[in-house]
């Protein structure tokens, strides 16, 4: 069953990493300015102003990142303002992500706020602009205006 091998691999990887012990915790009282690079699994409860590179990051509800993320996996309950590149991304209902998100596997719970561009890791041809405003995503004003203009233009029939 070759068609399911990629999906099964991503699912297996997500389950394997979720069982891994957290090796580093940044508490909610901490505010870090600068770049962070790590291996293994880390949990961020505080604030980071800078880029983060690592394997598996859990961003709690109190966690906030103002910078770009390059990760193997991201479990997001908090706020990210910056671009994200990760194989696996899960945006929980309390998550707020503003920026360009590139991922091979994206899960979004109802209530999460995504603002910006969403791309498949397979390539730039598969860009999916977020449209409308719902419980799972919000659009940037420029995308909403473009969509509104297109829907108002209807061809005249003779």
Secondary structure, 3 states (H helix, E strand, C coil): CHHHHHHHHHHHHHHHHHHCCCCEEECCCCEEECCEECCCEEEECCEEECCEEEEEEEECCCCEEECCEEEEEEEECCEEECCEEEEEEEECCCCEEECCEEEEEEEECCCCEEECEEEECCCHHHCEECCCCCCCCCCCHHHHHHHHHHHHCCCCCC
